[in-house]
Amino acid sequence: MMKELRKIVIPEFIFGFNSRKLIGSYAKNLGAEKVLIVTDEGVINSGWVKEITESLTEVDIDYHVFSDIFPNPRDIDVMVGADVFLAQDCNFIVAIGGGSPMDCAKGIAIVATNGGHIIDYEGVDSVPYPGPPLICIPTTSGTSADVSQFAIILNTMRLVKIAIISKKVVPDLALIDPELLTTMDDYLTACTGMDALTHAIEAYVSNASSSFTDLHALEAIRLVSNDLISLYRDRSNEEALSNMMLASLHAGIAFSNASLGGVHAMAHSLGGLFDLPHGECNSILLEHVIEHNFEFAKARYLNIAEAFGVKSPSKETLLEAIRGMRMTLGIKGQIDLRVKPDEIQKLAEFSLRDPCMVTNPKVMSKADVIQIFERVLCYESK
Ligand SMILES: [Fe+2]
């Protein structure tokens, strides 16, 4: 039962094969005259952007493609994108891609409307005015930026990812088409799928969880457990395509409204400092943060184990199941970076300042965070 007052934000979305083909008519209905398409080279090469531009042309909507985006989208990419949006006289944004183009598009929308620098909008509810209409079309099954209140941008001065959490960055519409997952490679499928699993687990044990977000989180965990490995092995499996896209959607609805925890706080810090894939960072950290939190949210973790299909749920069997999935997906348990002691200190400080840390079920001290980083990173003592 939801006893307390809760606010839940979920955008309009259309889920299903071929939903991407509705872009022209929806953009027209939402008042698009000139669209900035925010994407990256990989998505352009997969042919999806061409379909989008053709659909816009069919309904006489002009467009400009912006694809100068790094895999961990940088503040400078956002600032250039906002200049392009204004210089091209656009009034509408369509983001197509994984988390990077979608987060960058959210940043462009903020700066194009509110001015200033994207870093000024770090934190919770710091965006004064909503941006131009935004339609998101995800091409991975993990980030969920297409339904979330989150935008994650790399601060290039401090080399840390900042989180912008605001209702103003929720897209106006998401076209969620499982067919777009067919062009992911093996490692992207693995990392984004583990990101979705981490979203669901962290939302479920979050201090801000609710019965509404719990439902979505547990369903996402169940779907990932059933279908991620199938999708990893075969991207033509329609059931796995549909179920993993659905898993990402459920996990996104859960975490957007319940927030995240220690895994994401540490992953933002690690991925920002060393420019590593977000899902890889989460996959490596997840088991260690569960170990830290387990006794503090034991009943919740046992429910997670059950949803994951673990027989005889316990801390050990849950960790074993998650480790088994990570290894089957070819994701290592450690990163060989030869990290220096002062870098470990920096990683820990950034992690503790990340807004996701606030909702971790058990407080993490600087020593706790350092201990986990030392376990997962090859460490140089001098
Ligand atoms: Fe994530």
Residues whose N, C-alpha, C, O or C-beta is under 5 A from the ligand:
A	BS01	LIG	D195
